[in-house]
Amino acid sequence: MTKLDFSAVNNAATKSFNAQRNLIKRIGKGETILCTTCKQPLTLSVSKLEQPGVTCQKGCTNIALELDV
């Protein structure tokens, strides 16, 4: 039986996760970060009333967050 090598997939997922985490940290510190697609500022929402996450006005960027309450 052959072993499957998922190291490339795992490395890509790790890089993506770290990039998103660092982006969220930077926005949380007050930096203005622009969406790579529409060049609109990204906003961070941690409200219970709406979906928490990072989005731009047009919706090109949408990073959902899970909040522990």
C-alpha positions in Angstrom: 0.0 0.0 0.0 1.4 3.4 -0.9 1.7 6.2 1.5 0.2 9.6 0.5 2.4 12.6 1.0 0.4 15.6 2.3 3.4 17.7 3.3 2.9 20.2 0.4 -0.8 20.7 1.3 0.0 21.0 5.0 2.8 23.6 4.3 0.4 25.6 2.1 -2.3 25.5 4.8 0.1 26.6 7.5 1.4 29.5 5.5 -2.2 30.6 4.7 -3.2 30.4 8.4 -0.2 32.3 9.5 -0.7 35.0 6.9 -4.4 35.5 8.0 -3.5 35.5 11.7 -0.8 38.2 11.1 -3.3 40.2 9.0 -5.9 40.1 11.8 -3.2 41.1 14.3 -2.2 44.1 12.2 -5.8 45.3 11.8 -6.4 44.8 15.5 -3.4 47.1 16.2 -5.1 49.8 14.1 -3.1 49.5 10.9 -5.0 50.3 7.7 -4.7 47.2 5.4 -6.2 47.3 1.9 -8.0 44.5 0.2 -5.7 43.0 -2.5 -8.6 42.8 -5.0 -10.6 46.1 -4.6 -8.1 48.2 -2.7 -10.8 49.1 0.0 -9.8 49.1 3.7 -10.3 45.9 5.6 -12.4 46.1 8.7 -12.4 43.8 11.8 -15.7 43.0 13.5 -15.9 41.1 16.8 -19.5 42.0 17.5 -22.0 39.3 18.6 -24.7 41.0 16.5 -23.0 40.3 13.2 -20.7 37.7 11.8 -17.2 38.3 13.4 -14.3 38.5 11.0 -12.4 40.6 8.5 -14.1 42.0 5.4 -13.9 44.7 2.8 -16.9 46.8 1.7 -17.3 44.8 -1.6 -16.9 41.4 0.1 -13.8 40.3 -1.9 -12.1 39.5 1.4 -14.0 37.5 4.0 -12.2 35.9 6.9 -14.6 34.4 9.4 -13.7 34.2 13.0 -14.9 31.9 15.8 -15.2 33.7 19.1 -15.3 31.9 22.4 -17.8 33.5 24.7 
